[in-house]
């Protein structure tokens, strides 16, 4: 923080001097000893906000500036209510007793935070509204759909995909307002994707889901029968599976966090995001199991915790918790929680058990709430490492991170594990999805060998 800020003439010449004068004020007003350092930290943050955003001297500040600071802190860091009150108390106490702004009023500031009629805080966003921020530079229809997706807690990837398809739909129809279009225009777009663009069936289905969501849930336009629409042809493709030797060679070319994550993908059958989203509490070293949450089907499951990884995971837990303690001392330490949990347990985001097992190296801004947090390690970090390892191991198959999950299932079935057990470990809703791995083994329910091998006679 800048400790050489000059508030105004006739007052302390530096922020450091002002904070020295603030110490006896806190004592006189009976601020608890353990809270005083946090009061000072809030003043430092307020001064940084003043110099970077307000850009006026302390003597010119008013209630709106204090409210704007508190909303900015809520948007960036999402502090709990008691910390928000502590920040307000610290700033008001400082401005009134050190700077001499006796007109600063706590009740007026609270009224502005609640979004009262007298509020003149920039952009009119109260703290309750921060969680559903939308991109106001976009057209109105775009904001409506984005707000609906966020209100209904759709995944960020789904939100981005749906909005992208809607933008393509609008461009296809000459930048027309989608709220003025209907069934015929939707049919034209879907047929364009299938016939002219020759997209995969899953791609066309995703585009249709995006349009259906917008028209049914946002625009309130009922689409008529689309059963006669030309549909893209679905293809069935077998997954890429590595042999045991190929898996060993691949893992040998990895090191550090990418290796540990790749070992979990193969040893526990996890999807990449499932591994990266693991929380500290999900790793049960005592029972030797991993609880997988926040899954593709949103159904929790339990899978193996490989004994070979127990010590490495124990060390990773220690690293994650040490980083969490460091973040707390710097005023951060909060982690993203699913929406229902965040509302039910508002302070759980600070608890050690909820921290990500594989935390990111840097803080990032939540694209929906604009809160600054430490998220989990990015997917691309592992994907790039695995891709390099595939090349280094001289594996000619187009293997990816997901190939390790396919290999987990295939090798289990190959070793005689029951198909239903594999289904549960993978988290498949239907056993028919798991049956694909019997086709990979070329043993769809029967055993046998090639006629060439049976009749070949050595020379």
ZICORPE-V706892 format. One record per backbone hydrogen bond with DSSP energy under -0.5 kcal/mol. CO is the residue of the C=O (numbers start at 1). NH is the residue of the N-H. E is the energy in kcal/mol with one decimal. If there is no record, write none. Layout:
CO:NH:E / CO:NH:E
This chain:
1:3:-0.8 / 2:5:-0.5 / 3:16:-1.3 / 5:7:-0.7 / 7:58:-0.7 / 7:59:-0.6 / 8:11:-1.3 / 12:7:-0.7 / 12:8:-0.5 / 14:18:-2.0 / 15:19:-2.4 / 16:20:-1.7 / 17:21:-1.9 / 18:22:-1.2 / 19:23:-1.1 / 20:23:-0.5 / 20:24:-0.7 / 21:25:-0.8 / 22:26:-2.3 / 23:27:-1.9 / 24:28:-2.6 / 25:29:-2.3 / 26:31:-3.0 / 27:30:-1.4 / 32:35:-1.4 / 32:36:-0.9 / 33:36:-0.9 / 33:37:-0.5 / 35:39:-2.0 / 36:40:-2.2 / 37:41:-1.8 / 38:42:-2.2 / 39:43:-1.8 / 40:44:-2.2 / 41:45:-2.2 / 42:46:-2.5 / 43:47:-2.5 / 44:48:-2.1 / 45:49:-2.4 / 46:50:-2.5 / 47:51:-2.5 / 48:52:-1.8 / 49:53:-2.6 / 49:54:-1.3 / 50:55:-4.1 / 57:60:-1.3 / 58:61:-1.7 / 62:66:-1.5 / 63:67:-2.4 / 64:68:-2.6 / 65:69:-2.0 / 66:70:-2.2 / 67:71:-2.3 / 68:72:-2.3 / 69:73:-2.4 / 70:74:-2.1 / 71:75:-2.5 / 72:76:-2.2 / 73:77:-2.9 / 73:78:-0.7 / 74:78:-1.2 / 76:372:-8.1 / 80:84:-2.1 / 81:85:-2.3 / 82:86:-2.0 / 83:87:-2.6 / 84:88:-2.1 / 85:89:-2.7 / 86:90:-2.5 / 87:91:-2.4 / 88:92:-2.4 / 89:93:-2.3 / 90:94:-2.2 / 91:95:-2.8 / 92:96:-2.4 / 93:97:-1.9 / 94:98:-2.3 / 94:99:-1.7 / 95:100:-0.8 / 95:101:-3.1 / 100:102:-1.6 / 101:104:-1.6 / 105:109:-1.9 / 106:110:-2.5 / 107:111:-2.2 / 108:112:-2.0 / 109:113:-2.1 / 110:114:-1.5 / 111:116:-2.3 / 112:115:-1.2 / 113:127:-0.8 / 116:119:-1.7 / 121:124:-2.0 / 122:125:-0.8 / 124:126:-0.7 / 126:129:-1.1 / 126:130:-0.6 / 127:130:-0.6 / 129:132:-1.4 / 130:133:-1.3 / 134:136:-1.1 / 135:138:-1.5 / 139:143:-2.0 / 140:144:-2.2 / 141:145:-2.1 / 142:146:-2.6 / 143:147:-2.6 / 144:148:-2.0 / 145:149:-2.5 / 146:150:-2.1 / 147:151:-2.6 / 148:152:-2.0 / 149:154:-2.6 / 150:153:-1.1 / 155:159:-2.6 / 156:160:-2.6 / 157:161:-2.2 / 158:162:-2.8 / 159:163:-2.4 / 160:164:-1.9 / 161:165:-2.2 / 162:166:-2.3 / 163:167:-2.0 / 164:168:-2.0 / 165:169:-2.4 / 166:170:-2.2 / 167:171:-2.4 / 168:172:-2.5 / 169:173:-1.3 / 170:175:-2.0 / 170:176:-0.8 / 171:174:-1.7 / 173:176:-0.6 / 177:180:-2.1 / 178:181:-1.2 / 182:186:-2.1 / 183:187:-2.6 / 184:188:-2.3 / 185:189:-2.0 / 186:190:-2.4 / 187:191:-2.5 / 188:192:-2.0 / 189:193:-2.0 / 190:194:-1.9 / 191:195:-3.2 / 191:196:-0.6 / 192:196:-1.1 / 192:197:-2.4 / 193:199:-2.2 / 200:204:-2.1 / 201:205:-2.4 / 202:206:-1.9 / 203:207:-2.1 / 204:208:-2.4 / 205:209:-2.4 / 206:210:-2.1 / 207:211:-2.1 / 208:212:-2.8 / 209:213:-2.3 / 210:214:-2.1 / 211:215:-2.6 / 212:216:-2.4 / 213:217:-2.6 / 213:218:-0.6 / 214:218:-1.4 / 214:219:-3.2 / 215:221:-2.6 / 221:223:-0.6 / 226:229:-1.8 / 233:201:-0.6 / 235:237:-0.6 / 239:241:-0.6 / 243:247:-2.4 / 244:248:-2.1 / 245:249:-2.4 / 246:250:-2.4 / 247:251:-2.6 / 248:252:-1.9 / 249:253:-0.9 / 250:253:-0.8 / 251:254:-1.3 / 255:258:-0.6 / 255:259:-0.7 / 256:260:-1.8 / 257:261:-2.7 / 258:262:-2.4 / 259:263:-2.5 / 260:264:-1.6 / 261:265:-2.1 / 262:266:-2.0 / 263:267:-3.3 / 264:268:-2.3 / 264:270:-0.8 / 265:269:-0.7 / 271:275:-2.0 / 272:276:-2.3 / 273:277:-2.0 / 275:278:-1.2 / 278:357:-3.0 / 278:358:-0.5 / 279:282:-1.4 / 280:283:-1.2 / 282:284:-0.9 / 282:291:-2.3 / 283:285:-1.1 / 284:288:-1.0 / 284:289:-2.0 / 288:305:-1.4 / 289:284:-2.2 / 290:292:-0.6 / 290:303:-2.4 / 291:293:-0.6 / 292:301:-1.7 / 295:298:-0.8 / 301:292:-3.1 / 303:290:-2.3 / 304:306:-0.6 / 306:309:-1.6 / 307:310:-1.2 / 309:313:-2.7 / 310:314:-2.1 / 311:315:-2.1 / 312:316:-2.0 / 313:317:-2.3 / 314:318:-1.7 / 315:319:-2.2 / 316:320:-2.5 / 317:321:-2.3 / 318:322:-2.0 / 319:323:-2.1 / 320:324:-1.8 / 321:325:-2.1 / 322:326:-1.8 / 323:327:-2.3 / 324:328:-2.1 / 325:329:-1.7 / 326:330:-1.0 / 327:332:-3.0 / 328:331:-1.6 / 334:374:-0.8 / 338:342:-2.5 / 339:343:-1.6 / 340:344:-2.1 / 341:345:-3.2 / 345:348:-1.7 / 347:350:-1.5 / 348:351:-1.5 / 349:335:-1.1 / 351:354:-1.1 / 352:355:-1.6 / 353:281:-2.4 / 355:280:-2.4 / 356:359:-0.5 / 357:359:-0.5 / 358:377:-3.1 / 364:366:-0.5 / 364:373:-2.6 / 366:370:-2.4 / 368:133:-0.6 / 371:366:-3.0 / 371:373:-0.6 / 373:364:-3.2 / 373:375:-0.7 / 375:360:-2.9 / 378:381:-0.5 / 378:382:-0.8 / 379:382:-0.6 / 379:383:-2.6 / 380:384:-2.6 / 381:385:-1.3 / 382:386:-2.7 / 383:387:-2.2 / 384:388:-2.2 / 385:389:-2.0 / 386:390:-2.3 / 387:391:-1.7 / 388:392:-2.6 / 389:393:-2.4 / 390:395:-2.3 / 391:394:-1.3 / 394:396:-0.6 / 397:399:-2.5 / 400:403:-0.8 / 400:404:-0.6 / 401:404:-1.3 / 401:405:-0.7 / 402:406:-2.1 / 403:407:-2.3 / 404:408:-2.0 / 405:409:-2.0 / 406:410:-2.5 / 407:411:-2.7 / 408:412:-1.7 / 409:413:-2.2 / 410:414:-2.5 / 411:415:-1.4 / 412:417:-2.5 / 413:416:-1.4 / 418:422:-1.9 / 419:423:-2.1 / 420:424:-2.0 / 421:425:-2.3 / 422:426:-2.2 / 423:427:-1.5 / 423:428:-1.8 / 430:433:-1.3 / 430:434:-0.8 / 431:435:-1.7 / 433:436:-1.0 / 434:437:-1.8 / 435:438:-1.5 / 435:439:-1.0 / 436:440:-1.4 / 437:441:-1.2 / 438:443:-2.4 / 439:442:-1.2 / 443:445:-2.9 / 450:454:-1.8 / 451:455:-2.2 / 452:456:-1.1 / 456:458:-0.5
